[in-house]
């Protein structure tokens, strides 16, 4: 019951219907205006041509010699031997009525025979005499009815002793027929043109909007799992607005495809991330639970409880590092990890020295020789706490996988260059167990560790965090390693002038 009104409403609200309606409405208004102008123009032309003929005919009578006034009266009253009909422009006047009326008595002085034979026409001319101005002629219509209407010129004349009004008239029926035929033609032609234009507009708008319908149909089939490469326009649409629309939709589809791909990769990464995090946290929790249950299984000496608590503290520290790393990377994934604004000037030599002093105790404990080679003063901009964490992670990683008696070297080297090409290199080199070539591409992945180090301490997040910090500071972090001979991590950071030099250049 409700389908038909809904369909009717759809058609009236459709773009095709509204465009056709507007097009047809504007065309109809223009045609009606043109028809009115045409009718007015033709009517004005007919009147002008008729009035021109009447004025010419009256002038020829009024220009007669005053001495021949009596002859003129006789010429008007007697039956003419030849017709006074005339061809004036496009109009043919086959009958001309003439009458001369006295000014004083207002009685006819002369009447043409064709007019005297029609009393009704003659009577219709009487009111025009009294309304005519004294010195000017007047054009008007007269006649007993519409079918016998005449166009009349009433003008004052002076011919010798005769002073009166001269009236010259011609039938208007021929002109009326012309105007009636014109009106009939307009009434028939204008609606026909509007109807044909409406049908043509409907078809034309339909063909114009057909590509949009095709694009809509293709867009309806879009799916996040199978986005098409491109919506192809037809050959005739390439350089039109439809072609531009297709191009815009193709760009949007490309951006959507990239966004969906990034989202898919992010979802897969999050799944792997959650699985690895669950695995990494499960191990210390299992150890912690086992040690606690063992300690509580029966009464033990105080020293055993102390050892159990110390082991629990180590596992808790390990979990704390994992949680801290997860939080750090989560902030980075959300785009919130960046050098603290405003960026600070960081003295890389002091930073390397400070990190080396912090690693010295651990290196001595493991009987590893630690060397810090940082003689040049080099500055960069960024967050000193994050850069310190980066170097600390690299140093811890080097000491962790270097056997006693080995060495770890931290070197700061400024590179040559000017402006934005200037940089600073910090290398951390160890003589440890090294990394296999097949494992190098995965070194900076979260929770990745080589199989031989799976049981070693650490969260597996340090190198991933270090790489993200380097990228956030506009730098790079790379690794080179030879299995059994050692590993070298290279940090490249953009170099900047010292703050003292910038302050000196800013002063006038």
C-alpha positions in Angstrom: 0.0 0.0 0.0 2.9 2.3 0.7 5.1 1.4 -2.3 3.4 3.7 -4.8 3.6 7.0 -2.8 7.2 6.2 -1.9 8.1 5.7 -5.6 6.2 8.9 -6.6 8.1 10.8 -3.9 11.4 9.3 -5.2 10.7 10.5 -8.7 9.7 14.0 -7.6 12.8 14.2 -5.4 15.2 12.8 -8.0 17.8 15.0 -9.6 16.6 13.9 -13.1 13.1 15.1 -12.4 14.2 18.4 -10.8 16.6 19.2 -13.6 14.0 18.4 -16.3 11.4 20.4 -14.4 13.7 23.5 -14.1 14.8 23.2 -17.7 11.2 22.9 -19.0 9.9 25.7 -16.7 12.6 28.1 -17.9 12.0 27.2 -21.5 8.2 27.6 -21.1 8.7 31.1 -19.5 11.0 32.1 -22.3 8.6 30.8 -25.0 5.6 32.6 -23.4 7.6 35.8 -23.2 8.7 35.4 -26.8 5.1 34.7 -27.9 3.9 37.8 -26.1 6.6 39.9 -27.8 5.8 38.3 -31.2 2.1 39.0 -30.9 2.7 42.5 -29.7 5.2 43.1 -32.5 2.9 41.8 -35.2 0.0 43.7 -33.9 2.1 46.9 -33.7 3.4 46.3 -37.2 -0.1 45.8 -38.6 -1.3 49.0 -37.0 1.7 51.0 -38.1 1.3 49.8 -41.7 -2.4 50.6 -41.7 -1.9 54.0 -40.1 0.8 54.8 -42.6 -1.6 54.0 -45.4 -4.4 56.0 -43.9 -2.1 59.0 -43.3 -0.8 58.8 -46.9 -4.4 58.6 -48.3 -5.6 61.5 -46.1 -2.6 63.6 -47.0 -3.3 63.1 -50.7 -6.9 64.4 -50.2 -5.9 67.3 -47.9 -3.2 68.5 -50.4 -5.8 69.3 -53.1 -6.0 72.8 -54.6 -8.5 74.9 -52.6 -10.1 76.1 -55.8 -11.0 72.5 -56.6 -12.7 71.8 -53.3 -16.1 71.4 -54.9 -14.6 68.9 -57.3 -13.1 67.0 -54.4 -16.5 66.8 -52.7 -18.0 65.5 -55.9 -15.1 63.0 -56.3 -15.9 61.6 -52.8 -19.6 61.4 -53.2 -19.8 60.1 -56.7 -19.2 56.5 -57.5 -15.5 56.2 -58.4 -14.6 54.9 -61.7 -11.6 53.2 -60.3 -11.2 51.7 -56.9 -9.1 53.5 -54.3 -7.7 50.2 -53.0 -4.0 50.1 -52.5 -1.2 47.8 -51.6 0.8 49.2 -48.7 3.7 47.1 -47.7 2.5 43.6 -46.8 -1.1 44.7 -46.5 -3.7 44.8 -49.2 -6.6 47.3 -48.7 -9.3 46.5 -51.1 -11.9 48.9 -49.6 -11.3 52.5 -48.5 -14.1 54.5 -46.7 -14.0 58.3 -46.9 -16.1 61.0 -45.3 -15.9 64.8 -45.0 -17.8 66.4 -42.1 -18.5 70.1 -41.6 -16.8 71.7 -38.6 -19.7 74.0 -37.8 -22.8 71.9 -38.4 -21.0 68.5 -37.9 -23.0 67.3 -40.8 -21.5 65.2 -43.6 -20.4 67.2 -46.6 -19.3 64.2 -48.6 -19.5 60.4 -48.2 -18.0 57.7 -50.4 -20.6 55.5 -51.9 -19.2 52.3 -50.3 -19.7 53.9 -46.9 -23.1 55.5 -47.4 -24.4 52.0 -48.4 -23.6 50.8 -44.8 -25.5 52.9 -42.3 -24.1 50.9 -39.3 -20.6 51.7 -40.3 -21.4 55.3 -41.0 -23.1 55.7 -37.6 -20.0 54.3 -35.8 -17.9 57.2 -37.2 -20.0 60.0 -35.7 -18.6 59.8 -32.1 -15.1 60.2 -33.4 -15.7 63.7 -34.8 -16.3 65.3 -31.5 -13.4 63.5 -29.8 -10.8 64.6 -32.4 -8.4 67.4 -31.5 -8.7 70.6 -33.4 -5.3 70.5 -35.1 -4.2 66.9 -34.8 -5.4 63.8 -36.4 -6.4 60.7 -34.4 -6.2 57.0 -35.2 -8.9 54.9 -33.6 -11.1 51.8 -34.1 -14.8 52.0 -35.0 -17.5 49.7 -36.2 -20.8 48.3 -35.1 -19.3 45.0 -34.0 -16.0 43.1 -33.9 -16.5 41.4 -37.2 -17.0 44.8 -39.0 -14.3 46.7 -37.2 -12.5 49.5 -39.0 -9.2 51.4 -38.5 -10.1 55.1 -38.8 -8.0 58.3 -39.2 -9.9 61.5 -38.3 -8.0 64.7 -39.1 -9.0 68.4 -39.6 -8.8 69.8 -43.1 -9.3 73.3 -44.8 -10.1 73.3 -48.5 -11.2 76.7 -49.7 -14.5 77.5 -48.2 -14.7 74.0 -46.7 -13.5 73.5 -43.1 -14.2 70.2 -41.4 -12.9 66.8 -40.5 -11.7 64.2 -43.0 -12.3 60.6 -42.0 -10.5 57.8 -43.8 -11.1 54.2 -42.8 -10.2 50.7 -43.9 -11.7 47.3 -42.7 -9.7 45.6 -39.9 -11.0 42.1 -40.5 -8.1 41.0 -42.5 -5.6 42.1 -39.8 -7.8 40.5 -37.2 -7.7 37.2 -39.1 -3.9 37.5 -39.2 -3.7 38.0 -35.4 -6.2 35.2 -34.7 -4.2 32.8 -36.8 -1.0 33.9 -35.0 -2.7 33.3 -31.6 -3.9 29.9 -32.7 -0.4 29.0 -34.0 1.2 30.1 -30.7 -1.4 28.2 -28.6 -0.7 25.1 -30.7 3.0 25.5 -31.1 4.2 26.6 -27.7 2.7 23.7 -25.7 4.0 21.3 -28.4 7.5 22.7 -28.1 7.4 22.6 -24.3 6.2 19.0 -24.4 8.9 17.9 -26.8 11.5 19.9 -24.9 10.4 18.2 -21.6 10.7 14.8 -23.2 14.0 15.6 -24.8 15.3 17.1 -21.5 14.2 14.0 -19.6 16.0 11.8 -22.0 19.1 14.0 -22.2 19.4 14.4 -18.4 18.9 10.6 -18.1 21.8 10.0 -20.4 23.9 12.6 -18.6 23.2 11.0 -15.2 23.6 7.5 -16.5 27.4 7.4 -15.7 26.7 8.6 -12.2 24.3 5.7 -11.8 27.0 3.3 -13.0 29.4 4.9 -10.5 26.9 4.5 -7.7 26.4 0.9 -8.6 30.1 0.2 -8.5 30.5 2.2 -5.3 27.7 0.0 -3.7 29.9 -3.1 -4.4 32.9 -1.6 -2.7 34.2 -3.8 0.1 37.0 -3.2 2.6 38.4 -6.6 1.8 38.3 -6.2 -2.0 38.6 -2.6 -3.0 38.9 -2.2 -6.8 42.0 -0.7 -8.3 40.0 2.1 -10.1 36.6 3.1 -11.4 37.2 3.5 -15.2 35.2 6.2 -17.0 33.9 5.7 -20.5 35.9 7.2 -23.4 33.4 10.1 -23.8 33.5 10.9 -20.0 37.3 11.4 -19.6 37.4 15.2 -20.1 34.0 15.9 -18.5 32.8 16.5 -15.0 32.0 12.8 -14.8 35.7 12.0 -15.6 36.8 14.4 -12.8 34.4 12.7 -10.4 35.7 9.3 -11.3 39.3 10.6 -10.8 38.4 11.9 -7.4 36.7 8.7 -6.4 39.8 6.8 -7.6 42.0 8.9 -5.4 39.6 8.4 -2.5 39.6 4.6 -3.1 43.4 4.6 -3.2 43.5 6.4 0.2 40.9 4.0 1.6 42.9 1.0 0.3 46.0 2.4 2.0 44.1 3.1 5.2 42.6 -0.3 5.3 46.0 -1.9 4.6 47.6 0.1 7.4 44.7 -0.8 9.7 45.1 -4.5 8.8 48.8 -4.4 9.4 48.2 -2.6 12.7 45.6 -5.2 13.8 48.0 -8.0 12.9 50.8 -6.2 14.7 48.6 -5.7 17.8 47.7 -9.4 17.7 51.3 -10.4 17.6 52.1 -7.8 20.2 49.5 -9.1 22.6 50.5 -12.7 22.0 54.2 -11.9 22.7 53.3 -9.7 25.7 51.2 -12.5 27.1 54.1 -14.9 26.6 56.7 -12.6 28.2 54.5 -11.8 31.2 53.4 -15.4 31.7 57.0 -16.6 32.3 57.9 -14.3 35.2 54.4 -14.8 36.7 54.8 -18.6 36.6 58.2 -18.4 38.2 56.9 -16.0 40.8 53.9 -18.2 41.6 56.0 -21.3 41.8 58.5 -19.8 44.2 55.8 -18.4 46.4 53.9 -21.8 46.5 57.2 -23.6 47.3 58.0 -21.2 50.1 54.5 -21.6 51.6 54.3 -25.3 51.2 56.0 -25.8 54.7 57.7 -23.7 57.3 61.2 -22.7 56.3 64.2 -20.8 57.7 64.3 -17.0 57.4 67.2 -17.2 54.9 65.0 -19.2 52.5 62.2 -16.7 52.7 64.7 -13.9 52.0 66.0 -15.7 48.9 62.5 -16.3 47.7 61.6 -12.6 48.2 64.8 -11.5 46.5 63.9 -13.7 43.5 60.4 -12.4 43.5 61.7 -8.8 43.4 63.8 -9.7 40.4 60.8 -11.1 38.5 58.7 -8.1 39.5 61.5 -5.8 38.2 61.5 -7.8 34.9 57.7 -7.4 34.6 58.0 -3.7 35.5 60.4 -3.3 32.6 58.1 -5.1 30.3 55.1 -3.0 31.3 57.1 0.2 31.0 58.3 -0.8 27.6 54.7 -1.6 26.5 53.5 1.8 27.7 56.3 3.5 25.9 55.5 1.7 22.6 51.8 2.3 23.1 52.4 6.0 23.3 54.5 5.8 20.2 51.8 3.9 18.3 49.3 6.6 19.3 51.7 9.3 17.9 52.3 10.8 21.3 56.0 10.0 21.6 58.1 12.9 20.3 60.9 15.1 21.7 59.5 17.2 24.5 58.5 20.7 23.1 60.3 22.9 22.9 63.3 20.7 21.8 66.3 21.0 24.1 70.0 21.3 23.1 71.7 18.0 24.0 75.5 17.7 24.4 76.2 14.3 23.0 79.7 14.1 24.5 78.3 14.7 28.0 75.5 12.2 27.3 77.9 9.5 26.2 80.1 10.1 29.2 77.2 10.0 31.6 75.8 6.7 30.1 79.3 5.2 30.2 79.7 6.0 33.9 76.3 4.3 34.6 77.4 1.2 32.7 80.9 1.0 34.3 79.8 -0.8 37.4 78.0 -3.5 35.5 80.9 -3.9 33.1 83.4 -4.3 36.0 81.1 -6.9 37.6 81.1 -8.9 34.4 84.8 -8.4 33.8 84.2 -6.6 30.5 86.4 -3.7 29.4 84.3 -0.6 28.7 85.7 2.3 26.7 84.1 5.7 26.0 85.6 7.5 23.0 83.9 11.0 22.9 86.4 13.8 22.5 84.5 16.2 20.2 81.7 18.4 21.5 78.6 17.7 19.3 75.1 19.0 19.9 71.7 17.8 18.7 68.2 18.8 19.6 65.7 16.5 21.3 64.7 14.9 24.6 67.8 14.1 26.7 65.9 11.5 28.8 64.8 9.6 25.7 68.3 9.7 24.1 69.8 8.6 27.4 67.4 5.6 27.4 68.4 4.8 23.8 72.1 4.7 24.6 71.5 2.8 27.9 69.6 0.1 26.0 72.4 -0.3 23.5 75.0 -0.5 26.2 73.0 -3.0 28.3 72.4 -5.1 25.2 76.2 -5.1 24.4 77.2 -6.0 28.0 74.5 -8.7 28.2 75.8 -10.7 25.1 79.6 -10.2 25.7 81.5 -12.8 27.6 83.9 -12.0 30.5 87.2 -10.7 29.1 85.5 -9.1 26.1 85.2 -5.4 25.4 82.5 -2.8 24.7 83.3 0.5 23.0 81.0 3.6 22.8 82.3 6.1 20.2 81.0 9.6 19.3 82.1 10.9 15.8 80.9 14.1 14.2 80.6 13.8 10.4 81.6 16.4 7.9 78.8 18.5 6.4 77.1 21.8 6.6 73.5 22.8 7.6 71.0 20.0 7.4 73.6 17.5 6.1 75.7 17.6 9.3 75.2 14.7 11.6 76.7 12.8 14.5 77.5 9.1 14.7 77.4 7.1 17.9 78.5 3.5 17.6 78.3 0.8 20.3 80.6 -2.1 19.4 81.0 -5.3 21.4 83.1 -8.5 21.0 80.1 -10.7 22.0 78.4 -13.7 20.5 77.1 -11.8 17.5 73.9 -12.2 15.5 73.3 -14.6 12.6 72.7 -13.0 9.3 69.2 -14.5 9.0 68.2 -12.9 12.3 69.5 -9.3 11.6 66.2 -8.1 9.9 64.3 -9.0 13.1 66.6 -7.4 15.6 64.4 -4.3 16.1 61.1 -6.2 16.3 59.2 -6.2 19.6 59.9 -9.1 21.9 62.4 -10.6 19.4 65.5 -12.3 20.7 67.7 -14.8 19.1 67.0 -18.4 20.0 70.3 -18.7 21.8 69.3 -15.8 24.1 65.7 -16.7 24.7 66.4 -17.7 28.3 68.5 -14.6 29.0 67.3 -11.7 31.1 65.5 -8.8 29.3 62.1 -7.9 28.0 62.9 -8.0 24.3 61.7 -4.4 24.0 64.9 -2.4 24.4 66.0 -2.4 20.8 62.5 -1.7 19.5 62.2 1.3 21.8 65.7 2.5 20.8 64.8 2.5 17.1 61.6 4.4 17.7 63.4 7.0 19.7 66.0 7.4 17.0 63.3 7.9 14.3 61.4 10.4 16.5 64.6 12.5 16.7 65.0 12.4 12.9 67.8 9.8 13.1 68.4 6.2 12.2 69.6 3.1 14.1 71.3 0.3 12.2 73.1 -2.9 13.1 76.0 -4.9 11.7 77.0 -8.2 13.2 79.2 -11.3 12.6 78.2 -14.5 14.4 80.9 -15.3 17.0 82.8 -12.0 16.5 80.6 -9.2 17.8 78.0 -6.6 16.9 78.0 -2.9 16.1 75.0 -0.6 16.5 75.2 2.7 14.7 73.1 5.7 15.8 73.0 8.6 13.3 71.5 11.9 14.6 71.2 15.3 13.0 73.8 17.7 14.3 73.1 21.4 15.3 75.2 24.3 16.3 76.0 24.9 20.0 73.5 27.1 21.8 76.3 29.6 22.6 77.1 30.0 18.9 73.4 30.6 18.1 73.1 33.2 20.8 76.3 35.0 19.5 74.9 35.0 15.9 71.6 36.4 17.2 73.2 39.4 18.9 73.6 42.6 16.8 
